[in-house]
Amino acid sequence: MWKEQDYKLDDTCCDIKKPFICQIDCAKKTKECQSLDISLRSCSCKDQLPSNQEHCKPELTEDDKGIIFWPLTLANTTHQAECPYNDKKAQRHCLLSCSVAAELQASWETTDSSDCLSKSYASREDRLRHLADLTIPPGQAWMVSRELVDLTMDADTFHEVELALSVDVIDNILESDNTTEIRVAEDSLLSVDNLLSVDFEVLMESQQNENTSSRLIRAVDTLVLKVEYGNFSDDTNSSSSVTIETANMSITAMAINATTFGGLTFVLPSQTQLTSTEETGWSHGAMPSFIKLPSSLFDQLDQKEQLQVERVQFAGHRLNILFETVDNSTLSGFSPVLASSIGEMKLKNLSDPVILFIAYQNQSDPGNISCVFWDVNRNDGNGAWSDEGCTLSTEVDHGELMAVCECDHLTNFALLFDVYRTGPPDDPAHQRALSIISYVGCGISLLALAVTLVSLISYRKKHDKATKILINLCFALFLALLFFLIGSFAVDFAQTIPELCTSIAVLLHYFLLATMMWMALEAFHLYLMLVKVFEQYIHHFMVKFCLIGWGVPVILVVITLAVDLDNYGYHNTICWLSDMAFYITFLAPICLVLLFNIIIFCLIIYQICRLNSRITTPNEKYSYISRLRAAIALVVLLGLTWIFAFFAIGQASLLFNYLFAIFNSLQGLFIFVFHCAMKKEIRAGWKKTFCRCNRCKHGKEHDFTSSTNLLSAPNHNLSETADSDENVDSTVSWTHHSNMEAMSTSKRHSKRTSSEFQ
């Protein structure tokens, strides 16, 4: 029998027809239906959810309290939802009723949000946060997009959090449905346009922390891909299309037929044209930009693929500020950005190029202009400019400058103004040449360092402080170069085995820092011997040096990992540090070390020249050639060739890039030549080990010995000078001896002999 709500209107279970149940329901609720005889046999079904139960569909409602999401709800139940801006509840009943056709149906009743706080009392940030977290049912994004437009009207006062939340809302809108209504697309594009007025510093900070500019660029691409347009008309051989314009942006989507495609041109009017109706020709600042698709665009597709082509999209950014905040090589306001794509297809290596006519602003500094495209895969997926597949055809002047570019693929295109006039960015030929130089140089240096380490350990009769420091430096540099080479091959596994790439980045960072630290310690030791002269006795000298040389890099690496594990990994196409971590934990320490080493280098050279001027005996004079050799040996030992990296700007950037690659990849070889091969003691050890003939064992020292000496120490009572290094060691011995002579004239004596400083 019908007992209020004990039974769930299950006509299948109770063997009662739907119209009869509807009448019972009507009689129970309204008392207006005709009287019915319901004295039938008792229903035997149990109180359970029927298989054909009705639900109210997910829905958004909007009133002065804000937008509220109501989920899928069972009929004849009341759902409570959180109020948007306070901790109270709004409620809404899902009513089960009978339709005119005597069918059961569920429908929402009026929302009761009387306990909710009015949105006029909510902050802008809270309203944006609510929209970002809101669940948007398919086809109902228009409420959210309309409110977002209102909230972004004052975007010039936005702070970083509000900007990031606005981008979250746009992403939420675009992800809510497979297609985007025109009114939603209009609101979304207008919101993006409004966000261009955000303070540039806020845009930069938000991009660094939340990748907001990169996401907005992707949002425009997604929007033009999803926006709806009319149906394609085969009878009239015309295509339906939609175009949406804002002050700084324009998007167009249209249906096309690939089999009858005859080419297409998209025009991006200038801002002046949008605000003027005069037709008096192109005035200054009013030149439009064009993108022309060739008629052969789909020739590389087979018939099946051509049938899959349904639409073509265009997008134009009159302001390139979003691209500028992602890739700082973009010159603000220099040229617009044009984009074109065919659905979600990737068309490359076109037989006939896509031709772009891009109007750009004149610059007082006439640097180079390059045709570039926005490569979304670069810069950790944030995007960066690349000139691959694009060439500058010509430049013309029609009251305003215009460049003609040709590209063999479709994407975001623009002009890149090279402030330093270094030519097109990322030249593939130069990149290959620099890579080959680096790999070959590292390979040679690894072999040279291995020989140097074995020789220093095996053939030095005494392992003094200088030798021990040099051994540690060679060991650190050897491992740094080794992990650099390993990392170049590990890039191929960065996506499949990210842990491998992260581990190599950590080790490479550590050993590069250790190399720089040992270079600094080498400089400090030379300072003690050559400048201070009277070296203070340091307890546990090498223990303390090792703690600094190997310990300080550990601290920097641990801090980098503690801040964010993602600081290491696949960054900028290599297994390395993220940009911020690179500047703070790598570039900054290197700058400090290089500054310190430059100061020490200048002090040493000054000391040599000063003492050389005091000596009157010709055969004791330190020759210019000897001083030059000693200086070169010091430059190599102190890593001063790293300075080339800081001069890789301006017209000579390419030159300094090559110099940096050559000298730093071959640093191990230079250390071998100046600090191993030129040591008489080590050459004698080589002879003893490798020469088996009587001549080699008992013959006189080859003339090479005298020709490779950097200098000959003064013939005084410094017996250890004979076995000192012919380069820096000899410099130490000679300078220290000269210091002792000069100081003896002032009656300053020391009981130390020069051998204590070797």
SEKELUM-477400 format. One record per residue (C-alpha): residue in three letters; x, y, z. Coordinates in steps of 0.02 Angstrom, whole numbers, padded with zeros to 5 digits, always signed. Example, Ala and Ser with C-alpha at 12.3 -4.5 7.8 and 13.67 -1.06 7.14 Angstrom:
<domars>
ALA+00615-00225+00390/SER+00684-00053+00357/
</domars>
This chain:
<domars>
MET+00000+00000+00000/TRP+00053+00181-00020/LYS+00126+00234+00146/GLU+00192+00410+00133/GLN+00376+00390+00080/ASP+00402+00211+00140/TYR+00398+00158-00041/LYS+00501+00244-00174/LEU+00375+00254-00318/ASP+00448+00097-00394/ASP+00313+00046-00518/THR+00415-00103-00577/CYS+00427-00173-00401/CYS+00249-00133-00348/ASP+00170-00178-00515/ILE+00084-00008-00524/LYS+00080+00100-00679/LYS+00170+00268-00682/PRO+00013+00373-00713/PHE-00071+00297-00561/ILE+00080+00336-00452/CYS+00086+00512-00520/GLN-00095+00537-00473/ILE-00065+00471-00299/ASP+00085+00588-00283/CYS-00020+00731-00346/ALA-00163+00692-00227/LYS-00044+00679-00081/LYS+00039+00846-00116/THR-00093+00960-00190/LYS-00258+00878-00144/GLU-00324+00932-00313/CYS-00322+00769-00409/GLN-00476+00661-00433/SER-00512+00536-00297/LEU-00430+00369-00329/ASP-00463+00196-00265/ILE-00297+00143-00193/SER-00364-00004-00095/LEU-00260-00125-00196/ARG-00159-00271-00137/SER-00013-00228-00028/CYS+00151-00194-00116/SER+00281-00324-00076/CYS+00435-00221-00123/LYS+00555-00168+00012/ASP+00609+00008+00056/GLN+00756+00024-00063/LEU+00823+00140-00196/PRO+00733+00098-00357/SER+00828+00070-00518/ASN+00738+00209-00610/GLN+00753+00344-00477/GLU+00753+00527-00531/HIS+00886+00658-00492/CYS+00904+00844-00507/LYS+01049+00884-00623/PRO+01206+00982-00568/GLU+01174+01168-00582/LEU+01242+01340-00540/THR+01133+01476-00465/GLU+01177+01659-00445/ASP+01104+01794-00335/ASP+01170+01936-00229/LYS+01254+01805-00116/GLY+01362+01741-00258/ILE+01369+01588-00370/ILE+01327+01422-00286/PHE+01354+01248-00358/TRP+01218+01117-00332/PRO+01276+00938-00369/LEU+01176+00789-00433/THR+01041+00764-00301/LEU+00910+00628-00274/ALA+00729+00681-00296/ASN+00627+00721-00143/THR+00784+00768-00045/THR+00854+00935+00011/HIS+01037+00976-00021/GLN+01139+01096+00085/ALA+01285+01189+00006/GLU+01421+01298+00082/CYS+01390+01483+00068/PRO+01521+01565-00045/TYR+01585+01694+00080/ASN+01541+01635+00256/ASP+01524+01472+00354/LYS+01335+01460+00341/LYS+01233+01344+00231/ALA+01118+01375+00083/GLN+00986+01244+00044/ARG+00881+01190-00101/HIS+00750+01054-00120/CYS+00747+00932-00266/LEU+00562+00906-00304/LEU+00490+00748-00382/SER+00336+00789-00486/CYS+00228+00720-00624/SER+00237+00797-00796/VAL+00091+00832-00912/ALA+00132+00672-01002/ALA+00115+00579-00836/GLU+00303+00552-00824/LEU+00402+00569-00664/GLN+00525+00712-00664/ALA+00643+00795-00539/SER+00670+00982-00533/TRP+00755+01107-00420/GLU+00652+01225-00313/THR+00702+01402-00266/THR+00868+01426-00176/ASP+00865+01478+00006/SER+01026+01576+00035/SER+00960+01691+00169/ASP+01099+01644+00291/CYS+01238+01681+00166/LEU+01344+01839+00163/SER+01315+01958+00018/LYS+01457+01960-00109/SER+01464+02149-00095/TYR+01543+02124+00076/ALA+01671+01997+00013/SER+01846+02050-00039/ARG+01902+02040-00219/GLU+02027+01904-00175/ASP+01892+01799-00089/ARG+01777+01815-00239/LEU+01915+01762-00358/ARG+01963+01617-00246/HIS+01782+01558-00242/LEU+01770+01561-00432/ALA+01936+01469-00448/ASP+01877+01329-00332/LEU+01700+01321-00401/THR+01641+01165-00492/ILE+01570+01220-00660/PRO+01446+01100-00744/PRO+01460+01087-00934/GLY+01373+01230-01024/GLN+01357+01342-00871/ALA+01523+01436-00872/TRP+01442+01599-00929/MET+01399+01651-00751/VAL+01581+01631-00698/SER+01655+01715-00852/ARG+01537+01864-00833/GLU+01585+01891-00652/LEU+01770+01873-00694/VAL+01756+02016-00819/ASP+01685+02127-00683/LEU+01822+02079-00560/THR+01964+02111-00685/MET+01906+02283-00738/ASP+02025+02357-00609/ALA+02168+02236-00644/ASP+02294+02378-00637/THR+02277+02370-00447/PHE+02297+02181-00437/HIS+02430+02104-00326/GLU+02517+01940-00363/VAL+02390+01826-00276/GLU+02242+01906-00365/LEU+02328+01886-00533/ALA+02365+01703-00501/LEU+02184+01672-00444/SER+02118+01757-00602/VAL+02221+01639-00709/ASP+02154+01493-00606/VAL+01976+01551-00644/ILE+02012+01560-00831/ASP+02085+01384-00827/ASN+01932+01326-00730/ILE+01816+01399-00862/LEU+01909+01320-01008/GLU+01919+01149-00923/SER+01733+01144-00884/ASP+01679+01091-01059/ASN+01747+01022-01222/THR+01682+01175-01316/THR+01664+01356-01266/GLU+01510+01461-01300/ILE+01541+01623-01394/ARG+01481+01729-01248/VAL+01600+01635-01131/ALA+01743+01654-01255/GLU+01709+01841-01268/ASP+01712+01861-01079/SER+01867+01753-01059/LEU+01966+01846-01193/LEU+01913+02012-01119/SER+01973+01954-00947/VAL+02143+01907-01021/ASP+02150+02076-01104/ASN+02109+02161-00938/LEU+02251+02067-00852/LEU+02376+02147-00971/SER+02355+02307-00871/VAL+02428+02225-00714/ASP+02588+02309-00657/PHE+02737+02238-00751/GLU+02833+02196-00591/VAL+02682+02099-00528/LEU+02674+02006-00694/MET+02857+01961-00680/GLU+02845+01900-00500/SER+02688+01801-00535/GLN+02768+01719-00686/GLN+02918+01666-00583/ASN+02810+01594-00444/GLU+02651+01534-00532/ASN+02693+01535-00720/THR+02543+01649-00745/SER+02599+01727-00909/SER+02640+01558-00985/ARG+02469+01494-00933/LEU+02381+01646-01007/ILE+02470+01617-01173/ARG+02412+01436-01170/ALA+02237+01492-01119/VAL+02219+01601-01275/ASP+02276+01454-01383/THR+02150+01339-01296/LEU+02011+01468-01311/VAL+02029+01489-01499/LEU+02034+01300-01516/LYS+01873+01272-01415/VAL+01766+01421-01464/GLU+01605+01372-01553/TYR+01554+01432-01725/GLY+01409+01396-01846/ASN+01387+01240-01949/PHE+01486+01213-02106/SER+01382+01234-02262/ASP+01428+01114-02401/ASP+01289+01178-02515/THR+01354+01356-02524/ASN+01538+01306-02514/SER+01560+01436-02378/SER+01626+01418-02203/SER+01552+01477-02041/SER+01669+01573-01928/VAL+01680+01676-01770/THR+01793+01824-01733/ILE+01816+01902-01562/GLU+01906+02067-01542/THR+01970+02158-01388/ALA+02084+02309-01374/ASN+02242+02204-01374/MET+02190+02035-01442/SER+02097+01954-01584/ILE+02047+01773-01614/THR+01961+01693-01763/ALA+01901+01514-01790/MET+01820+01449-01948/ALA+01770+01287-02028/ILE+01868+01234-02182/ASN+01872+01095-02310/ALA+02050+01031-02336/THR+02011+00953-02505/THR+01956+01119-02580/PHE+02070+01234-02480/GLY+02139+01376-02586/GLY+02238+01475-02458/LEU+02186+01595-02322/THR+02241+01762-02250/PHE+02214+01825-02073/VAL+02231+02011-02039/LEU+02270+02082-01868/PRO+02216+02265-01868/SER+02319+02387-01767/GLN+02249+02470-01612/THR+02226+02630-01711/GLN+02117+02542-01839/LEU+02007+02468-01703/THR+01966+02640-01634/SER+01949+02733-01800/THR+01827+02717-01944/GLU+01922+02831-02063/GLU+01978+02754-02227/THR+02118+02868-02278/GLY+02254+02737-02301/TRP+02381+02675-02179/SER+02438+02810-02059/HIS+02591+02797-01949/GLY+02559+02670-01814/ALA+02408+02598-01906/MET+02491+02466-02017/PRO+02404+02296-01995/SER+02495+02130-01987/PHE+02450+01980-02096/ILE+02476+01793-02096/LYS+02450+01699-02261/LEU+02423+01511-02268/PRO+02476+01434-02435/SER+02353+01335-02542/SER+02471+01185-02528/LEU+02454+01181-02339/PHE+02371+01009-02337/ASP+02467+00929-02480/GLN+02572+00825-02361/LEU+02415+00745-02286/ASP+02336+00590-02361/GLN+02150+00585-02403/LYS+02101+00512-02235/GLU+02196+00645-02141/GLN+02122+00784-02248/LEU+01946+00725-02203/GLN+01992+00748-02019/VAL+02029+00933-02046/GLU+01880+01032-01984/ARG+01938+01204-01928/VAL+02076+01332-01935/GLN+02117+01453-01794/PHE+02204+01621-01789/ALA+02256+01726-01641/GLY+02339+01895-01631/HIS+02422+01981-01483/ARG+02445+02166-01516/LEU+02546+02180-01356/ASN+02682+02052-01323/ILE+02693+02088-01137/LEU+02648+01909-01087/PHE+02789+01841-01195/GLU+02908+01971-01126/THR+02881+01915-00946/VAL+02919+01734-00994/ASP+03067+01764-01111/ASN+03158+01925-01073/SER+03237+01927-01247/THR+03069+01997-01305/LEU+03073+02185-01329/SER+02918+02264-01255/GLY+02795+02326-01385/PHE+02915+02294-01529/SER+02800+02188-01636/PRO+02634+02097-01622/VAL+02624+01908-01608/LEU+02526+01811-01740/ALA+02472+01630-01719/SER+02387+01502-01830/SER+02345+01318-01810/ILE+02239+01183-01891/GLY+02134+01106-01754/GLU+02253+01007-01646/MET+02360+00948-01792/LYS+02547+00984-01801/LEU+02600+01035-01976/LYS+02788+01048-02006/ASN+02910+01053-02152/LEU+02782+01132-02268/SER+02824+01130-02454/ASP+02769+01312-02469/PRO+02803+01425-02320/VAL+02680+01519-02213/ILE+02709+01703-02252/LEU+02694+01836-02118/PHE+02691+02024-02140/ILE+02729+02094-01968/ALA+02725+02280-01932/TYR+02847+02335-01798/GLN+02902+02493-01712/ASN+03058+02585-01762/GLN+03202+02581-01636/SER+03336+02710-01609/ASP+03465+02570-01601/PRO+03455+02476-01767/GLY+03492+02302-01701/ASN+03461+02141-01794/ILE+03283+02080-01823/SER+03242+01895-01821/CYS+03084+01801-01867/VAL+03045+01686-01722/PHE+02909+01571-01658/TRP+02853+01527-01481/ASP+02918+01354-01440/VAL+02806+01292-01298/ASN+02924+01148-01257/ARG+03070+01257-01209/ASN+03109+01338-01042/ASP+03039+01195-00937/GLY+02878+01196-01037/ASN+02848+01382-01008/GLY+02897+01427-01185/ALA+03034+01531-01265/TRP+03074+01605-01435/SER+03160+01502-01569/ASP+03204+01542-01749/GLU+03204+01362-01810/GLY+03114+01350-01977/CYS+03088+01538-01993/THR+03185+01662-02100/LEU+03176+01849-02127/SER+03130+01874-02309/THR+03135+02063-02323/GLU+03099+02227-02236/VAL+02991+02364-02312/ASP+02939+02537-02255/HIS+02765+02605-02288/GLY+02765+02747-02165/GLU+02795+02611-02035/LEU+02921+02470-02039/MET+02862+02297-02091/ALA+02956+02132-02098/VAL+02911+01986-02210/CYS+02945+01816-02132/GLU+02933+01641-02203/CYS+02907+01489-02090/ASP+02886+01305-02129/HIS+02765+01268-01986/LEU+02619+01342-01888/THR+02624+01416-01712/ASN+02645+01587-01626/PHE+02755+01701-01733/ALA+02837+01869-01697/LEU+02991+01975-01727/LEU+03133+01972-01602/PHE+03235+02130-01586/ASP+03413+02085-01535/VAL+03469+02226-01420/TYR+03651+02167-01421/ARG+03653+02138-01610/THR+03717+01959-01591/GLY+03619+01889-01736/PRO+03480+01759-01734/PRO+03460+01671-01567/ASP+03506+01488-01544/ASP+03594+01466-01710/PRO+03592+01275-01736/ALA+03762+01276-01825/HIS+03848+01368-01683/GLN+03758+01262-01554/ARG+03825+01104-01636/ALA+04000+01177-01648/LEU+04000+01230-01465/SER+03935+01059-01412/ILE+04070+00968-01510/ILE+04205+01081-01436/SER+04138+01050-01260/TYR+04125+00861-01277/VAL+04295+00839-01361/GLY+04379+00960-01240/CYS+04303+00874-01089/GLY+04361+00705-01153/ILE+04539+00769-01176/SER+04537+00852-01006/LEU+04476+00694-00920/LEU+04621+00596-00992/ALA+04746+00734-00949/LEU+04680+00749-00770/ALA+04689+00561-00745/VAL+04873+00563-00798/THR+04904+00716-00688/LEU+04829+00634-00534/VAL+04927+00472-00558/SER+05088+00569-00590/LEU+05070+00686-00440/ILE+05033+00541-00323/SER+05166+00424-00392/TYR+05315+00532-00442/ARG+05319+00677-00320/LYS+05453+00639-00190/LYS+05367+00748-00062/HIS+05182+00786-00051/ASP+05190+00964+00013/LYS+05041+01076+00038/ALA+05042+01144-00140/THR+05041+00968-00212/LYS+04900+00910-00100/ILE+04794+01060-00146/LEU+04828+01028-00331/ILE+04778+00845-00312/ASN+04612+00893-00233/LEU+04580+01022-00369/CYS+04615+00897-00507/PHE+04504+00767-00425/ALA+04357+00888-00410/LEU+04377+00950-00588/PHE+04391+00770-00653/LEU+04224+00721-00574/ALA+04140+00883-00629/LEU+04187+00852-00811/LEU+04139+00668-00796/PHE+03964+00707-00733/PHE+03946+00843-00864/LEU+03972+00712-01000/ILE+03859+00586-00914/GLY+03725+00719-00896/SER+03727+00755-01082/PHE+03675+00575-01115/ALA+03555+00565-00966/VAL+03447+00701-01046/ASP+03372+00566-01159/PHE+03303+00479-01004/ALA+03245+00637-00914/GLN+03061+00601-00945/THR+03065+00413-00913/ILE+03188+00414-00767/PRO+03178+00587-00689/GLU+03271+00528-00534/LEU+03426+00495-00640/CYS+03424+00672-00709/THR+03399+00744-00535/SER+03544+00643-00462/ILE+03663+00696-00600/ALA+03612+00878-00579/VAL+03651+00867-00391/LEU+03821+00787-00419/LEU+03868+00906-00560/HIS+03822+01056-00452/TYR+03921+00989-00305/PHE+04083+00951-00399/LEU+04078+01114-00496/LEU+04063+01208-00331/ALA+04202+01100-00257/THR+04313+01141-00406/MET+04287+01327-00380/MET+04319+01312-00192/TRP+04485+01223-00221/MET+04534+01358-00345/ALA+04499+01487-00210/LEU+04602+01387-00084/GLU+04743+01375-00211/ALA+04739+01565-00227/PHE+04741+01587-00038/HIS+04891+01471-00021/LEU+04986+01566-00154/TYR+04944+01728-00063/LEU+05020+01660+00097/MET+05180+01609+00009/LEU+05207+01751-00112/VAL+05128+01904-00034/LYS+05129+01881+00156/VAL+05298+01791+00148/PHE+05301+01755+00336/GLU+05170+01619+00337/GLN+05086+01593+00503/TYR+05085+01414+00561/ILE+04911+01340+00541/HIS+04867+01186+00642/HIS+04797+01043+00537/PHE+04818+01147+00379/MET+04755+01018+00253/VAL+04614+00958+00366/LYS+04544+01134+00373/PHE+04568+01159+00187/CYS+04475+00995+00150/LEU+04331+01045+00264/ILE+04314+01208+00167/GLY+04347+01136-00007/TRP+04229+00987+00009/GLY+04113+01047+00149/VAL+04052+01217+00088/PRO+03983+01142-00075/VAL+03889+01012+00029/ILE+03804+01151+00128/LEU+03750+01242-00031/VAL+03683+01083-00111/VAL+03587+01032+00046/ILE+03508+01205+00059/THR+03457+01197-00124/LEU+03376+01027-00097/ALA+03292+01082+00063/VAL+03211+01234-00018/ASP+03138+01133-00161/LEU+03186+00963-00229/ASP+03127+01022-00400/ASN+03274+01144-00404/TYR+03368+00998-00479/GLY+03310+00904-00633/TYR+03272+00933-00815/HIS+03288+01121-00838/ASN+03322+01215-01001/THR+03349+01052-01097/ILE+03486+00986-00980/CYS+03499+00900-00811/TRP+03540+01052-00708/LEU+03473+01185-00589/SER+03315+01288-00606/ASP+03342+01470-00652/MET+03323+01544-00477/ALA+03431+01410-00395/PHE+03563+01433-00530/TYR+03581+01619-00493/ILE+03583+01601-00304/THR+03679+01440-00270/PHE+03794+01430-00421/LEU+03822+01594-00510/ALA+03837+01698-00351/PRO+03971+01585-00271/ILE+04068+01579-00434/CYS+04067+01769-00446/LEU+04135+01782-00269/VAL+04272+01654-00303/LEU+04323+01737-00467/LEU+04329+01908-00384/PHE+04438+01838-00245/ASN+04553+01748-00369/ILE+04571+01903-00478/ILE+04626+02005-00328/ILE+04754+01872-00279/PHE+04815+01860-00459/CYS+04843+02049-00466/LEU+04935+02048-00299/ILE+05050+01908-00356/ILE+05091+01989-00523/TYR+05121+02155-00435/GLN+05237+02070-00310/ILE+05337+01987-00448/CYS+05358+02150-00545/ARG+05400+02250-00388/LEU+05534+02130-00330/ASN+05604+02108-00504/SER+05638+02295-00513/ARG+05744+02288-00355/ILE+05866+02159-00424/THR+06015+02230-00514/THR+06106+02071-00565/PRO+06060+02032-00746/ASN+06063+01843-00726/GLU+05939+01855-00581/LYS+05814+01961-00676/TYR+05646+01878-00701/SER+05623+01889-00891/TYR+05464+01948-00974/ILE+05440+01777-01055/SER+05457+01692-00887/ARG+05334+01812-00808/LEU+05210+01783-00950/ARG+05223+01594-00928/ALA+05199+01609-00742/ALA+05047+01721-00769/ILE+04968+01596-00890/ALA+04999+01455-00766/LEU+04915+01557-00630/VAL+04765+01598-00740/VAL+04738+01413-00774/LEU+04763+01364-00593/LEU+04643+01497-00526/GLY+04507+01464-00656/LEU+04506+01641-00721/THR+04451+01580-00893/TRP+04274+01571-00820/ILE+04271+01760-00842/PHE+04240+01733-01028/ALA+04060+01686-00986/PHE+04027+01859-00915/PHE+04084+01944-01075/ALA+03969+01842-01187/ILE+03859+01992-01228/GLY+03861+02124-01361/GLN+03943+02106-01529/ALA+04076+01988-01463/SER+03955+01867-01379/LEU+03986+01729-01505/LEU+04175+01749-01489/PHE+04170+01739-01299/ASN+04054+01589-01306/TYR+04184+01498-01409/LEU+04326+01556-01296/PHE+04231+01498-01143/ALA+04195+01327-01219/ILE+04375+01302-01277/PHE+04470+01361-01122/ASN+04354+01286-00991/SER+04332+01117-01073/LEU+04522+01107-01094/GLN+04564+01170-00919/GLY+04616+00994-00870/LEU+04737+00988-01016/PHE+04813+01156-00968/ILE+04837+01099-00789/PHE+04924+00943-00854/VAL+05042+01046-00965/PHE+05088+01183-00842/HIS+05082+01089-00678/CYS+05131+00912-00726/ALA+05222+00897-00892/MET+05336+01044-00851/LYS+05395+00969-00687/LYS+05569+00895-00704/GLU+05536+00774-00562/ILE+05381+00701-00647/ARG+05465+00689-00818/ALA+05605+00593-00737/GLY+05476+00474-00663/TRP+05397+00449-00833/LYS+05566+00409-00909/LYS+05603+00285-00773/THR+05436+00198-00796/PHE+05412+00198-00984/CYS+05586+00204-01062/ARG+05668+00033-01072/CYS+05817+00069-01184/ASN+05991+00107-01112/ARG+05993+00276-01194/CYS+05834+00329-01105/LYS+05892+00265-00937/HIS+06067+00336-00937/GLY+06065+00472-01069/LYS+06076+00655-01031/GLU+05925+00760-00998/HIS+05844+00809-01162/ASP+05852+00988-01219/PHE+05664+00994-01191/THR+05699+01020-01007/SER+05780+01188-01029/SER+05662+01244-01164/THR+05507+01214-01059/ASN+05569+01296-00900/LEU+05464+01446-00857/LEU+05613+01522-00768/SER+05774+01476-00682/ALA+05784+01512-00499/PRO+05925+01626-00438/ASN+06082+01531-00399/HIS+06084+01563-00211/ASN+06086+01449-00060/LEU+05907+01390-00091/SER+05944+01209-00125/GLU+05762+01162-00147/THR+05740+01279-00297/ALA+05821+01153-00412/ASP+05682+01029-00387/SER+05541+01154-00382/ASP+05411+01172-00519/GLU+05474+01259-00672/ASN+05321+01370-00672/VAL+05223+01422-00518/ASP+05337+01328-00396/SER+05487+01419-00469/THR+05392+01583-00455/VAL+05360+01546-00272/SER+05542+01504-00239/TRP+05610+01656-00331/THR+05485+01778-00259/HIS+05506+01715-00083/HIS+05696+01726-00098/SER+05684+01904-00165/ASN+05567+01952-00024/MET+05693+01887+00103/GLU+05833+01988+00026/ALA+05729+02147+00023/MET+05674+02127+00201/SER+05850+02092+00263/THR+05901+02267+00210/SER+05773+02333+00335/LYS+05845+02219+00474/ARG+05692+02109+00476/HIS+05750+01929+00495/SER+05665+01763+00506/LYS+05729+01593+00556/ARG+05619+01511+00428/THR+05701+01452+00268/SER+05614+01459+00103/SER+05592+01272+00106/GLU+05459+01292+00240/PHE+05349+01381+00113/GLN+05368+01250-00023/
</domars>
